[in-house]
Each structure stands twice: as C-alpha cells, then as structure tokens.
C-alpha cells in the first residue's frame, strides 16, 4: 500500500468528535468523501470518514464510531494519509509525487527532470533541473502529454521560455 499525505489533523472542533484538518492537497473533493478510509499518524491507524465540510481554512471531518471530543483527542497533531489506490483521478489529473522525477522534453530535446512543483497564487510551476534550470507552467496549454509509463512529459516549443 502506498500512502499519500493529504494534511495534518490540527485540532478538534466542538464536542461531538469533529476534527480540523489543514490541507493543501489538490484533490480534496476526491478524498474528503463519505466512506473514504484515512490513515492517521505514524502507525497509520485506519479510520473511515462519515462527514465532511469546509470551515474557514480547515477541512472538517467526522469519523465512524467517534461522537465525543475525548475520543478524537489522541489524533491531535497527527498527519493524515490515504491509500493512493483509493484516489480516483480523472483524465489529466496527476498526483504531484507522480510528476516529480519525470523527464521533460520539448520536441525531442531533453530539458531535464522535474524536481518540485510549487503553487504561486493559484498557478502551479514545474521546476525542471537540467543543463539549465527551467520553470514551466503546469497547465495543459503548454504540456502536450504526460506519460507515467515512459516517465516523461512533452511540452510545446515556446520561444524564449526554454
């Protein structure tokens, strides 16, 4: 089983066992759903989500079998994971950890490997490290294809960008 970090359980909320999660996970709508299994802490304790709502900057969830604040206090400060196989991604949806490490090509010219992905005011940027470091916007106006089997990304030729 491959675990994907989706956030951190930072506190409880109210008296009925609801918890606050801080998360910048891109596909919240695919993981914070009823009956989704989450794994908490170092020991990856499996729990099942029964309810979800967004509140201020937090993702609020309730878990099956927990209806009191004292039951969920033990998870305060724990990281929250999901099984990668449980995330149902659509076309042109990729987890960041799948993209990092892929080779990037423009036409047949090798640019380098994706080292990290950062979000700048809602715009994601691929940091490509090669002979010359390159920043590439992570959108499908520029990206022609992503092939996880071949471990490569093909991008359009744009004058002055590379």
LUMROZA-553036 format. One record per atom (N, C-alpha, C): residue number from 1; atom name; x, y, z. Coordinates in Angstrom, 2 decimals, decimal comma. Layout:
(kenu NUM; 'CA'; (X; Y; Z))
...
This chain:
(kenu 1; 'N'; (0,84; -1,18; 0,00))
(kenu 1; 'CA'; (0,00; 0,00; 0,00))
(kenu 1; 'C'; (0,88; 1,23; 0,00))
(kenu 2; 'N'; (0,60; 2,19; -0,89))
(kenu 2; 'CA'; (1,34; 3,45; -0,99))
(kenu 2; 'C'; (0,50; 4,55; -0,37))
(kenu 3; 'N'; (1,03; 5,20; 0,66))
(kenu 3; 'CA'; (0,31; 6,25; 1,35))
(kenu 3; 'C'; (0,62; 7,61; 0,73))
(kenu 4; 'N'; (-0,41; 8,45; 0,66))
(kenu 4; 'CA'; (-0,28; 9,82; 0,15))
(kenu 4; 'C'; (-0,69; 10,76; 1,27))
(kenu 5; 'N'; (0,20; 11,70; 1,60))
(kenu 5; 'CA'; (-0,08; 12,68; 2,64))
(kenu 5; 'C'; (-1,11; 13,68; 2,12))
(kenu 6; 'N'; (-2,19; 13,86; 2,88))
(kenu 6; 'CA'; (-3,21; 14,83; 2,44))
(kenu 6; 'C'; (-3,37; 15,98; 3,42))
(kenu 7; 'N'; (-2,76; 15,91; 4,60))
(kenu 7; 'CA'; (-2,88; 17,02; 5,53))
(kenu 7; 'C'; (-2,46; 16,65; 6,93))
(kenu 8; 'N'; (-2,77; 17,56; 7,85))
(kenu 8; 'CA'; (-2,44; 17,35; 9,26))
(kenu 8; 'C'; (-3,68; 17,66; 10,09))
(kenu 9; 'N'; (-3,99; 16,75; 11,01))
(kenu 9; 'CA'; (-5,10; 16,95; 11,92))
(kenu 9; 'C'; (-4,62; 17,88; 13,02))
(kenu 10; 'N'; (-5,09; 19,12; 13,01))
(kenu 10; 'CA'; (-4,51; 20,13; 13,91))
(kenu 10; 'C'; (-5,28; 20,33; 15,20))
(kenu 11; 'N'; (-6,59; 19,99; 15,19))
(kenu 11; 'CA'; (-7,36; 20,22; 16,41))
(kenu 11; 'C'; (-8,71; 19,55; 16,30))
(kenu 12; 'N'; (-9,42; 19,59; 17,42))
(kenu 12; 'CA'; (-10,81; 19,14; 17,43))
(kenu 12; 'C'; (-11,70; 20,36; 17,20))
(kenu 13; 'N'; (-12,98; 20,10; 16,97))
(kenu 13; 'CA'; (-13,92; 21,20; 16,78))
(kenu 13; 'C'; (-15,24; 20,79; 17,41))
(kenu 14; 'N'; (-15,66; 21,52; 18,43))
(kenu 14; 'CA'; (-16,90; 21,19; 19,11))
(kenu 14; 'C'; (-16,73; 19,99; 20,03))
(kenu 15; 'N'; (-17,85; 19,47; 20,49))
(kenu 15; 'CA'; (-17,83; 18,40; 21,47))
(kenu 15; 'C'; (-18,21; 17,04; 20,89))
(kenu 16; 'N'; (-18,58; 16,99; 19,62))
(kenu 16; 'CA'; (-19,13; 15,76; 19,05))
(kenu 16; 'C'; (-18,15; 14,97; 18,19))
(kenu 17; 'N'; (-16,86; 15,18; 18,35))
(kenu 17; 'CA'; (-15,87; 14,35; 17,67))
(kenu 17; 'C'; (-15,44; 14,84; 16,29))
(kenu 18; 'N'; (-15,82; 16,05; 15,91))
(kenu 18; 'CA'; (-15,38; 16,60; 14,63))
(kenu 18; 'C'; (-13,95; 17,10; 14,78))
(kenu 19; 'N'; (-13,14; 16,94; 13,71))
(kenu 19; 'CA'; (-11,74; 17,36; 13,76))
(kenu 19; 'C'; (-11,43; 18,32; 12,61))
(kenu 20; 'N'; (-10,41; 19,15; 12,85))
(kenu 20; 'CA'; (-9,95; 20,12; 11,86))
(kenu 20; 'C'; (-8,69; 19,59; 11,19))
(kenu 21; 'N'; (-8,68; 19,63; 9,88))
(kenu 21; 'CA'; (-7,51; 19,21; 9,12))
(kenu 21; 'C'; (-7,03; 20,39; 8,28))
(kenu 22; 'N'; (-5,74; 20,67; 8,35))
(kenu 22; 'CA'; (-5,12; 21,66; 7,47))
(kenu 22; 'C'; (-4,57; 20,89; 6,28))
(kenu 23; 'N'; (-5,02; 21,26; 5,09))
(kenu 23; 'CA'; (-4,61; 20,51; 3,91))
(kenu 23; 'C'; (-4,47; 21,45; 2,71))
(kenu 24; 'N'; (-3,40; 21,24; 1,94))
(kenu 24; 'CA'; (-3,27; 21,92; 0,66))
(kenu 24; 'C'; (-3,29; 20,90; -0,47))
(kenu 25; 'N'; (-3,87; 19,72; -0,18))
(kenu 25; 'CA'; (-3,97; 18,65; -1,17))
(kenu 25; 'C'; (-4,83; 19,12; -2,33))
(kenu 26; 'N'; (-4,38; 18,86; -3,53))
(kenu 26; 'CA'; (-5,02; 19,37; -4,74))
(kenu 26; 'C'; (-6,40; 18,76; -4,99))
(kenu 27; 'N'; (-6,59; 17,51; -4,65))
(kenu 27; 'CA'; (-7,84; 16,81; -4,99))
(kenu 27; 'C'; (-8,65; 16,49; -3,75))
(kenu 28; 'N'; (-8,97; 17,52; -2,95))
(kenu 28; 'CA'; (-9,76; 17,33; -1,73))
(kenu 28; 'C'; (-11,12; 16,70; -2,02))
(kenu 29; 'N'; (-11,71; 17,06; -3,15))
(kenu 29; 'CA'; (-13,03; 16,54; -3,48))
(kenu 29; 'C'; (-13,01; 15,04; -3,76))
(kenu 30; 'N'; (-11,85; 14,46; -3,91))
(kenu 30; 'CA'; (-11,73; 13,03; -4,18))
(kenu 30; 'C'; (-11,33; 12,22; -2,95))
(kenu 31; 'N'; (-10,92; 12,91; -1,87))
(kenu 31; 'CA'; (-10,52; 12,19; -0,66))
(kenu 31; 'C'; (-11,40; 12,49; 0,55))
(kenu 32; 'N'; (-11,94; 13,67; 0,64))
(kenu 32; 'CA'; (-12,81; 14,01; 1,76))
(kenu 32; 'C'; (-14,25; 13,69; 1,39))
(kenu 33; 'N'; (-14,51; 12,40; 1,27))
(kenu 33; 'CA'; (-15,84; 11,92; 0,89))
(kenu 33; 'C'; (-16,27; 10,83; 1,87))
(kenu 34; 'N'; (-17,59; 10,64; 2,04))
(kenu 34; 'CA'; (-18,05; 9,58; 2,95))
(kenu 34; 'C'; (-17,52; 8,21; 2,54))
(kenu 35; 'N'; (-17,18; 7,41; 3,53))
(kenu 35; 'CA'; (-16,67; 6,05; 3,38))
(kenu 35; 'C'; (-15,22; 5,98; 2,89))
(kenu 36; 'N'; (-14,54; 7,11; 2,71))
(kenu 36; 'CA'; (-13,12; 7,08; 2,35))
(kenu 36; 'C'; (-12,32; 6,70; 3,58))
(kenu 37; 'N'; (-11,39; 5,78; 3,41))
(kenu 37; 'CA'; (-10,53; 5,37; 4,51))
(kenu 37; 'C'; (-9,34; 6,32; 4,58))
(kenu 38; 'N'; (-9,07; 6,80; 5,79))
(kenu 38; 'CA'; (-7,89; 7,63; 6,02))
(kenu 38; 'C'; (-7,01; 6,91; 7,03))
(kenu 39; 'N'; (-5,74; 7,26; 7,03))
(kenu 39; 'CA'; (-4,76; 6,62; 7,90))
(kenu 39; 'C'; (-4,07; 7,71; 8,69))
(kenu 40; 'N'; (-4,11; 7,58; 10,03))
(kenu 40; 'CA'; (-3,66; 8,65; 10,91))
(kenu 40; 'C'; (-2,38; 8,29; 11,65))
(kenu 41; 'N'; (-1,45; 9,25; 11,69))
(kenu 41; 'CA'; (-0,25; 9,12; 12,49))
(kenu 41; 'C'; (0,80; 8,18; 11,93))
(kenu 42; 'N'; (1,83; 7,97; 12,72))
(kenu 42; 'CA'; (2,94; 7,09; 12,33))
(kenu 42; 'C'; (2,49; 5,65; 12,14))
(kenu 43; 'N'; (1,55; 5,23; 12,99))
(kenu 43; 'CA'; (1,08; 3,85; 12,94))
(kenu 43; 'C'; (0,05; 3,63; 11,85))
(kenu 44; 'N'; (-0,36; 4,69; 11,16))
(kenu 44; 'CA'; (-1,34; 4,62; 10,06))
(kenu 44; 'C'; (-2,62; 3,90; 10,52))
(kenu 45; 'N'; (-3,19; 4,41; 11,61))
(kenu 45; 'CA'; (-4,44; 3,86; 12,13))
(kenu 45; 'C'; (-5,55; 4,17; 11,13))
(kenu 46; 'N'; (-6,25; 3,13; 10,70))
(kenu 46; 'CA'; (-7,29; 3,28; 9,68))
(kenu 46; 'C'; (-8,60; 3,74; 10,31))
(kenu 47; 'N'; (-9,17; 4,81; 9,74))
(kenu 47; 'CA'; (-10,48; 5,31; 10,15))
(kenu 47; 'C'; (-11,28; 5,59; 8,88))
(kenu 48; 'N'; (-12,59; 5,69; 9,04))
(kenu 48; 'CA'; (-13,46; 5,94; 7,89))
(kenu 48; 'C'; (-14,19; 7,27; 8,07))
(kenu 49; 'N'; (-14,16; 8,09; 7,03))
(kenu 49; 'CA'; (-14,84; 9,39; 7,06))
(kenu 49; 'C'; (-16,35; 9,18; 6,95))
(kenu 50; 'N'; (-17,10; 9,86; 7,81))
(kenu 50; 'CA'; (-18,57; 9,81; 7,71))
(kenu 50; 'C'; (-19,16; 11,16; 7,30))
(kenu 51; 'N'; (-18,42; 12,24; 7,56))
(kenu 51; 'CA'; (-18,94; 13,56; 7,20))
(kenu 51; 'C'; (-17,82; 14,52; 6,88))
(kenu 52; 'N'; (-18,12; 15,50; 6,04))
(kenu 52; 'CA'; (-17,12; 16,49; 5,65))
(kenu 52; 'C'; (-17,80; 17,84; 5,43))
(kenu 53; 'N'; (-17,10; 18,89; 5,80))
(kenu 53; 'CA'; (-17,49; 20,26; 5,47))
(kenu 53; 'C'; (-16,24; 21,13; 5,49))
(kenu 54; 'N'; (-16,32; 22,24; 4,78))
(kenu 54; 'CA'; (-15,22; 23,21; 4,76))
(kenu 54; 'C'; (-15,57; 24,33; 5,72))
(kenu 55; 'N'; (-14,63; 24,75; 6,56))
(kenu 55; 'CA'; (-14,86; 25,82; 7,52))
(kenu 55; 'C'; (-13,61; 26,69; 7,62))
(kenu 56; 'N'; (-13,73; 27,93; 7,17))
(kenu 56; 'CA'; (-12,60; 28,87; 7,12))
(kenu 56; 'C'; (-11,47; 28,26; 6,32))
(kenu 57; 'N'; (-10,31; 28,01; 6,93))
(kenu 57; 'CA'; (-9,19; 27,42; 6,19))
(kenu 57; 'C'; (-9,07; 25,92; 6,44))
(kenu 58; 'N'; (-10,03; 25,36; 7,16))
(kenu 58; 'CA'; (-9,94; 23,97; 7,58))
(kenu 58; 'C'; (-10,87; 23,05; 6,79))
(kenu 59; 'N'; (-10,47; 21,80; 6,72))
(kenu 59; 'CA'; (-11,33; 20,74; 6,22))
(kenu 59; 'C'; (-11,79; 19,98; 7,46))
(kenu 60; 'N'; (-13,09; 20,00; 7,70))
(kenu 60; 'CA'; (-13,65; 19,41; 8,91))
(kenu 60; 'C'; (-14,23; 18,03; 8,57))
(kenu 61; 'N'; (-13,84; 17,02; 9,35))
(kenu 61; 'CA'; (-14,39; 15,69; 9,11))
(kenu 61; 'C'; (-14,88; 15,07; 10,42))
(kenu 62; 'N'; (-15,81; 14,15; 10,25))
(kenu 62; 'CA'; (-16,20; 13,27; 11,34))
(kenu 62; 'C'; (-15,86; 11,86; 10,90))
(kenu 63; 'N'; (-15,54; 11,01; 11,87))
(kenu 63; 'CA'; (-15,13; 9,65; 11,57))
(kenu 63; 'C'; (-16,09; 8,64; 12,21))
(kenu 64; 'N'; (-16,19; 7,51; 11,57))
(kenu 64; 'CA'; (-17,10; 6,46; 12,02))
(kenu 64; 'C'; (-16,73; 6,00; 13,43))
(kenu 65; 'N'; (-17,74; 5,96; 14,30))
(kenu 65; 'CA'; (-17,53; 5,48; 15,65))
(kenu 65; 'C'; (-17,06; 6,52; 16,64))
(kenu 66; 'N'; (-16,84; 7,75; 16,19))
(kenu 66; 'CA'; (-16,39; 8,81; 17,07))
(kenu 66; 'C'; (-17,48; 9,87; 17,19))
(kenu 67; 'N'; (-17,98; 10,07; 18,41))
(kenu 67; 'CA'; (-19,02; 11,08; 18,60))
(kenu 67; 'C'; (-18,77; 11,90; 19,86))
(kenu 68; 'N'; (-17,52; 11,92; 20,32))
(kenu 68; 'CA'; (-17,17; 12,67; 21,51))
(kenu 68; 'C'; (-15,75; 13,24; 21,34))
(kenu 69; 'N'; (-15,55; 14,44; 21,82))
(kenu 69; 'CA'; (-14,25; 15,11; 21,70))
(kenu 69; 'C'; (-13,13; 14,28; 22,33))
(kenu 70; 'N'; (-13,42; 13,61; 23,44))
(kenu 70; 'CA'; (-12,39; 12,84; 24,15))
(kenu 70; 'C'; (-11,90; 11,64; 23,35))
(kenu 71; 'N'; (-12,70; 11,15; 22,43))
(kenu 71; 'CA'; (-12,30; 10,01; 21,61))
(kenu 71; 'C'; (-11,30; 10,40; 20,52))
(kenu 72; 'N'; (-11,37; 11,63; 20,04))
(kenu 72; 'CA'; (-10,52; 12,04; 18,92))
(kenu 72; 'C'; (-9,28; 12,83; 19,34))
(kenu 73; 'N'; (-9,18; 13,20; 20,61))
(kenu 73; 'CA'; (-8,03; 13,97; 21,09))
(kenu 73; 'C'; (-6,70; 13,25; 20,83))
(kenu 74; 'N'; (-6,72; 11,92; 20,83))
(kenu 74; 'CA'; (-5,49; 11,15; 20,63))
(kenu 74; 'C'; (-4,87; 11,39; 19,25))
(kenu 75; 'N'; (-5,66; 11,86; 18,28))
(kenu 75; 'CA'; (-5,16; 12,09; 16,92))
(kenu 75; 'C'; (-4,66; 13,52; 16,69))
(kenu 76; 'N'; (-4,83; 14,39; 17,67))
(kenu 76; 'CA'; (-4,42; 15,78; 17,51))
(kenu 76; 'C'; (-2,92; 15,85; 17,20))
(kenu 77; 'N'; (-2,57; 16,52; 16,11))
(kenu 77; 'CA'; (-1,17; 16,67; 15,70))
(kenu 77; 'C'; (-0,70; 15,61; 14,72))
(kenu 78; 'N'; (-1,54; 14,62; 14,44))
(kenu 78; 'CA'; (-1,15; 13,54; 13,53))
(kenu 78; 'C'; (-1,31; 13,94; 12,06))
(kenu 79; 'N'; (-0,48; 13,35; 11,22))
(kenu 79; 'CA'; (-0,62; 13,53; 9,79))
(kenu 79; 'C'; (-1,69; 12,59; 9,27))
(kenu 80; 'N'; (-2,35; 13,02; 8,20))
(kenu 80; 'CA'; (-3,46; 12,26; 7,62))
(kenu 80; 'C'; (-3,04; 11,77; 6,24))
(kenu 81; 'N'; (-3,21; 10,47; 6,00))
(kenu 81; 'CA'; (-2,83; 9,85; 4,74))
(kenu 81; 'C'; (-4,03; 9,12; 4,14))
(kenu 82; 'N'; (-3,96; 8,88; 2,83))
(kenu 82; 'CA'; (-4,91; 7,99; 2,16))
(kenu 82; 'C'; (-4,10; 6,99; 1,34))
(kenu 83; 'N'; (-4,74; 5,90; 0,99))
(kenu 83; 'CA'; (-4,13; 4,92; 0,10))
(kenu 83; 'C'; (-4,18; 5,48; -1,32))
(kenu 84; 'N'; (-3,08; 5,48; -2,00))
(kenu 84; 'CA'; (-3,02; 6,02; -3,36))
(kenu 84; 'C'; (-4,02; 5,35; -4,29))
(kenu 85; 'N'; (-4,24; 4,05; -4,12))
(kenu 85; 'CA'; (-5,17; 3,32; -4,98))
(kenu 85; 'C'; (-6,62; 3,71; -4,76))
(kenu 86; 'N'; (-6,93; 4,34; -3,62))
(kenu 86; 'CA'; (-8,31; 4,76; -3,32))
(kenu 86; 'C'; (-8,68; 6,08; -3,98))
(kenu 87; 'N'; (-7,70; 6,81; -4,50))
(kenu 87; 'CA'; (-7,97; 8,11; -5,13))
(kenu 87; 'C'; (-8,32; 7,87; -6,59))
(kenu 88; 'N'; (-9,51; 8,26; -6,98))
(kenu 88; 'CA'; (-9,98; 8,07; -8,35))
(kenu 88; 'C'; (-9,76; 9,37; -9,13))
(kenu 89; 'N'; (-8,65; 9,43; -9,88))
(kenu 89; 'CA'; (-8,31; 10,62; -10,65))
(kenu 89; 'C'; (-8,86; 10,52; -12,06))
(kenu 90; 'N'; (-9,25; 11,67; -12,62))
(kenu 90; 'CA'; (-9,76; 11,72; -13,98))
(kenu 90; 'C'; (-8,64; 11,94; -14,98))
(kenu 91; 'N'; (-9,05; 12,20; -16,21))
(kenu 91; 'CA'; (-8,09; 12,46; -17,27))
(kenu 91; 'C'; (-7,35; 13,77; -16,98))
(kenu 92; 'N'; (-6,05; 13,76; -17,22))
(kenu 92; 'CA'; (-5,17; 14,91; -16,97))
(kenu 92; 'C'; (-5,15; 15,33; -15,50))
(kenu 93; 'N'; (-5,38; 14,39; -14,60))
(kenu 93; 'CA'; (-5,22; 14,64; -13,17))
(kenu 93; 'C'; (-4,13; 13,70; -12,66))
(kenu 94; 'N'; (-3,11; 14,30; -12,05))
(kenu 94; 'CA'; (-1,96; 13,54; -11,58))
(kenu 94; 'C'; (-1,58; 14,01; -10,19))
(kenu 95; 'N'; (-1,14; 13,11; -9,36))
(kenu 95; 'CA'; (-0,60; 13,48; -8,06))
(kenu 95; 'C'; (0,79; 14,07; -8,26))
(kenu 96; 'N'; (1,13; 15,04; -7,43))
(kenu 96; 'CA'; (2,44; 15,68; -7,55))
(kenu 96; 'C'; (3,58; 14,68; -7,44))
(kenu 97; 'N'; (3,43; 13,69; -6,55))
(kenu 97; 'CA'; (4,52; 12,72; -6,39))
(kenu 97; 'C'; (4,71; 11,85; -7,62))
(kenu 98; 'N'; (3,70; 11,74; -8,48))
(kenu 98; 'CA'; (3,85; 11,01; -9,74))
(kenu 98; 'C'; (4,59; 11,84; -10,79))
(kenu 99; 'N'; (4,46; 13,15; -10,73))
(kenu 99; 'CA'; (5,08; 14,06; -11,70))
(kenu 99; 'C'; (6,56; 14,31; -11,38))
(kenu 100; 'N'; (6,87; 14,41; -10,08))
(kenu 100; 'CA'; (8,25; 14,69; -9,67))
(kenu 100; 'C'; (9,14; 13,52; -10,09))
(kenu 101; 'N'; (10,24; 13,86; -10,78))
(kenu 101; 'CA'; (11,17; 12,85; -11,25))
(kenu 101; 'C'; (11,00; 12,48; -12,71))
(kenu 102; 'N'; (9,93; 12,97; -13,36))
(kenu 102; 'CA'; (9,74; 12,67; -14,77))
(kenu 102; 'C'; (10,69; 13,50; -15,63))
(kenu 103; 'N'; (11,10; 12,94; -16,77))
(kenu 103; 'CA'; (11,93; 13,66; -17,74))
(kenu 103; 'C'; (11,05; 14,57; -18,58))
(kenu 104; 'N'; (11,55; 15,76; -18,87))
(kenu 104; 'CA'; (10,80; 16,74; -19,66))
(kenu 104; 'C'; (11,48; 16,95; -21,00))
(kenu 105; 'N'; (10,67; 16,88; -22,08))
(kenu 105; 'CA'; (11,17; 17,06; -23,45))
(kenu 105; 'C'; (10,35; 18,12; -24,16))
(kenu 106; 'N'; (11,07; 18,92; -24,96))
(kenu 106; 'CA'; (10,41; 19,82; -25,90))
(kenu 106; 'C'; (10,83; 19,31; -27,28))
(kenu 107; 'N'; (9,85; 18,92; -28,09))
(kenu 107; 'CA'; (10,10; 18,17; -29,32))
(kenu 107; 'C'; (10,88; 16,93; -28,92))
(kenu 108; 'N'; (12,13; 16,76; -29,39))
(kenu 108; 'CA'; (12,93; 15,61; -28,94))
(kenu 108; 'C'; (14,14; 16,05; -28,12))
(kenu 109; 'N'; (14,14; 17,30; -27,70))
(kenu 109; 'CA'; (15,25; 17,84; -26,91))
(kenu 109; 'C'; (14,96; 17,67; -25,42))
(kenu 110; 'N'; (15,91; 17,08; -24,71))
(kenu 110; 'CA'; (15,78; 16,83; -23,28))
(kenu 110; 'C'; (16,03; 18,12; -22,50))
(kenu 111; 'N'; (15,08; 18,51; -21,64))
(kenu 111; 'CA'; (15,26; 19,71; -20,82))
(kenu 111; 'C'; (15,77; 19,39; -19,42))
(kenu 112; 'N'; (15,35; 18,26; -18,87))
(kenu 112; 'CA'; (15,77; 17,89; -17,52))
(kenu 112; 'C'; (14,68; 17,11; -16,81))
(kenu 113; 'N'; (14,83; 16,99; -15,48))
(kenu 113; 'CA'; (13,88; 16,26; -14,65))
(kenu 113; 'C'; (13,09; 17,25; -13,79))
(kenu 114; 'N'; (11,82; 16,92; -13,54))
(kenu 114; 'CA'; (11,00; 17,73; -12,64))
(kenu 114; 'C'; (11,51; 17,48; -11,22))
(kenu 115; 'N'; (11,95; 18,55; -10,55))
(kenu 115; 'CA'; (12,48; 18,43; -9,19))
(kenu 115; 'C'; (11,43; 18,73; -8,14))
(kenu 116; 'N'; (10,53; 19,70; -8,43))
(kenu 116; 'CA'; (9,47; 20,02; -7,48))
(kenu 116; 'C'; (8,36; 20,78; -8,20))
(kenu 117; 'N'; (7,24; 20,87; -7,53))
(kenu 117; 'CA'; (6,08; 21,61; -8,04))
(kenu 117; 'C'; (5,67; 22,57; -6,95))
(kenu 118; 'N'; (5,53; 23,84; -7,32))
(kenu 118; 'CA'; (5,11; 24,84; -6,34))
(kenu 118; 'C'; (3,89; 25,58; -6,85))
(kenu 119; 'N'; (3,09; 26,02; -5,90))
(kenu 119; 'CA'; (1,89; 26,78; -6,22))
(kenu 119; 'C'; (2,15; 28,25; -5,90))
(kenu 120; 'N'; (2,01; 29,10; -6,89))
(kenu 120; 'CA'; (2,20; 30,54; -6,71))
(kenu 120; 'C'; (0,91; 31,25; -7,09))
(kenu 121; 'N'; (0,15; 31,64; -6,07))
(kenu 121; 'CA'; (-1,11; 32,34; -6,27))
(kenu 121; 'C'; (-2,05; 31,60; -7,21))
(kenu 122; 'N'; (-2,16; 30,30; -7,02))
(kenu 122; 'CA'; (-3,08; 29,51; -7,83))
(kenu 122; 'C'; (-2,49; 28,98; -9,12))
(kenu 123; 'N'; (-1,27; 29,37; -9,44))
(kenu 123; 'CA'; (-0,60; 28,88; -10,65))
(kenu 123; 'C'; (0,50; 27,92; -10,26))
(kenu 124; 'N'; (0,41; 26,69; -10,74))
(kenu 124; 'CA'; (1,42; 25,71; -10,41))
(kenu 124; 'C'; (2,58; 25,79; -11,40))
(kenu 125; 'N'; (3,78; 25,66; -10,86))
(kenu 125; 'CA'; (5,00; 25,76; -11,64))
(kenu 125; 'C'; (5,82; 24,49; -11,47))
(kenu 126; 'N'; (6,27; 23,91; -12,59))
(kenu 126; 'CA'; (7,19; 22,78; -12,56))
(kenu 126; 'C'; (8,61; 23,32; -12,55))
(kenu 127; 'N'; (9,40; 22,91; -11,58))
(kenu 127; 'CA'; (10,81; 23,27; -11,53))
(kenu 127; 'C'; (11,59; 22,14; -12,19))
(kenu 128; 'N'; (12,17; 22,41; -13,35))
(kenu 128; 'CA'; (12,87; 21,40; -14,13))
(kenu 128; 'C'; (14,37; 21,66; -14,02))
(kenu 129; 'N'; (15,10; 20,65; -13,55))
(kenu 129; 'CA'; (16,54; 20,77; -13,38))
(kenu 129; 'C'; (17,24; 19,98; -14,48))
(kenu 130; 'N'; (18,05; 20,66; -15,25))
(kenu 130; 'CA'; (18,80; 20,02; -16,32))
(kenu 130; 'C'; (20,09; 20,78; -16,54))
(kenu 131; 'N'; (20,52; 20,82; -17,81))
(kenu 131; 'CA'; (21,70; 21,60; -18,16))
(kenu 131; 'C'; (21,49; 23,05; -17,74))
(kenu 132; 'N'; (20,26; 23,51; -17,91))
(kenu 132; 'CA'; (19,85; 24,84; -17,48))
(kenu 132; 'C'; (18,52; 24,67; -16,75))
(kenu 133; 'N'; (18,38; 25,26; -15,57))
(kenu 133; 'CA'; (17,12; 25,15; -14,83))
(kenu 133; 'C'; (16,02; 25,93; -15,55))
(kenu 134; 'N'; (14,83; 25,30; -15,60))
(kenu 134; 'CA'; (13,71; 25,88; -16,34))
(kenu 134; 'C'; (12,47; 25,83; -15,46))
(kenu 135; 'N'; (11,68; 26,88; -15,51))
(kenu 135; 'CA'; (10,38; 26,91; -14,84))
(kenu 135; 'C'; (9,31; 26,81; -15,92))
(kenu 136; 'N'; (8,41; 25,83; -15,76))
(kenu 136; 'CA'; (7,37; 25,60; -16,76))
(kenu 136; 'C'; (6,02; 25,66; -16,07))
(kenu 137; 'N'; (5,09; 26,48; -16,59))
(kenu 137; 'CA'; (3,74; 26,48; -16,01))
(kenu 137; 'C'; (3,11; 25,09; -16,15))
(kenu 138; 'N'; (2,50; 24,63; -15,07))
(kenu 138; 'CA'; (1,88; 23,30; -15,06))
(kenu 138; 'C'; (0,43; 23,44; -15,50))
(kenu 139; 'N'; (0,26; 23,62; -16,81))
(kenu 139; 'CA'; (-1,09; 23,62; -17,37))
(kenu 139; 'C'; (-1,04; 23,00; -18,76))
(kenu 140; 'N'; (-2,18; 22,54; -19,20))
(kenu 140; 'CA'; (-2,21; 21,75; -20,42))
(kenu 140; 'C'; (-2,34; 22,60; -21,69))
(kenu 141; 'N'; (-2,12; 23,92; -21,56))
(kenu 141; 'CA'; (-1,92; 24,75; -22,74))
(kenu 141; 'C'; (-0,46; 24,61; -23,20))
(kenu 142; 'N'; (0,42; 24,31; -22,27))
(kenu 142; 'CA'; (1,85; 24,17; -22,57))
(kenu 142; 'C'; (2,26; 22,69; -22,59))
(kenu 143; 'N'; (1,71; 21,92; -21,68))
(kenu 143; 'CA'; (2,04; 20,49; -21,60))
(kenu 143; 'C'; (1,25; 19,74; -22,67))
(kenu 144; 'N'; (1,96; 19,05; -23,53))
(kenu 144; 'CA'; (1,33; 18,27; -24,60))
(kenu 144; 'C'; (0,85; 16,93; -24,05))
(kenu 145; 'N'; (1,72; 16,24; -23,30))
(kenu 145; 'CA'; (1,34; 14,94; -22,76))
(kenu 145; 'C'; (2,19; 14,59; -21,54))
(kenu 146; 'N'; (1,59; 13,78; -20,68))
(kenu 146; 'CA'; (2,29; 13,21; -19,54))
(kenu 146; 'C'; (2,13; 11,70; -19,66))
(kenu 147; 'N'; (3,25; 11,00; -19,72))
(kenu 147; 'CA'; (3,23; 9,55; -19,85))
(kenu 147; 'C'; (3,96; 8,96; -18,64))
(kenu 148; 'N'; (3,16; 8,43; -17,70))
(kenu 148; 'CA'; (3,75; 7,89; -16,48))
(kenu 148; 'C'; (4,52; 6,60; -16,73))
(kenu 149; 'N'; (4,10; 5,81; -17,74))
(kenu 149; 'CA'; (4,80; 4,56; -18,04))
(kenu 149; 'C'; (6,20; 4,84; -18,60))
(kenu 150; 'N'; (6,30; 5,81; -19,51))
(kenu 150; 'CA'; (7,60; 6,18; -20,08))
(kenu 150; 'C'; (8,36; 7,15; -19,19))
(kenu 151; 'N'; (7,69; 7,65; -18,14))
(kenu 151; 'CA'; (8,27; 8,61; -17,21))
(kenu 151; 'C'; (8,74; 9,88; -17,93))
(kenu 152; 'N'; (7,83; 10,44; -18,74))
(kenu 152; 'CA'; (8,20; 11,64; -19,48))
(kenu 152; 'C'; (7,02; 12,60; -19,62))
(kenu 153; 'N'; (7,39; 13,86; -19,77))
(kenu 153; 'CA'; (6,45; 14,93; -20,05))
(kenu 153; 'C'; (6,90; 15,59; -21,34))
(kenu 154; 'N'; (5,97; 15,79; -22,25))
(kenu 154; 'CA'; (6,24; 16,51; -23,50))
(kenu 154; 'C'; (5,58; 17,88; -23,41))
(kenu 155; 'N'; (6,36; 18,93; -23,75))
(kenu 155; 'CA'; (5,84; 20,29; -23,71))
(kenu 155; 'C'; (5,99; 20,95; -25,07))
(kenu 156; 'N'; (5,18; 21,99; -25,30))
(kenu 156; 'CA'; (5,21; 22,72; -26,56))
(kenu 156; 'C'; (6,47; 23,59; -26,63))
(kenu 157; 'N'; (6,89; 23,84; -27,83))
(kenu 157; 'CA'; (8,01; 24,76; -28,08))
(kenu 157; 'C'; (7,45; 26,18; -27,98))
(kenu 158; 'N'; (7,99; 26,95; -27,03))
(kenu 158; 'CA'; (7,58; 28,34; -26,86))
(kenu 158; 'C'; (8,85; 29,18; -26,86))
(kenu 159; 'N'; (8,95; 30,08; -27,81))
(kenu 159; 'CA'; (10,16; 30,89; -27,96))
(kenu 159; 'C'; (10,45; 31,67; -26,68))
(kenu 160; 'N'; (11,66; 31,57; -26,19))
(kenu 160; 'CA'; (12,11; 32,31; -25,04))
(kenu 160; 'C'; (11,82; 31,67; -23,70))
(kenu 161; 'N'; (10,97; 30,64; -23,66))
(kenu 161; 'CA'; (10,65; 30,01; -22,38))
(kenu 161; 'C'; (11,73; 29,04; -21,94))
(kenu 162; 'N'; (12,36; 28,34; -22,91))
(kenu 162; 'CA'; (13,36; 27,34; -22,58))
(kenu 162; 'C'; (14,73; 27,84; -22,95))
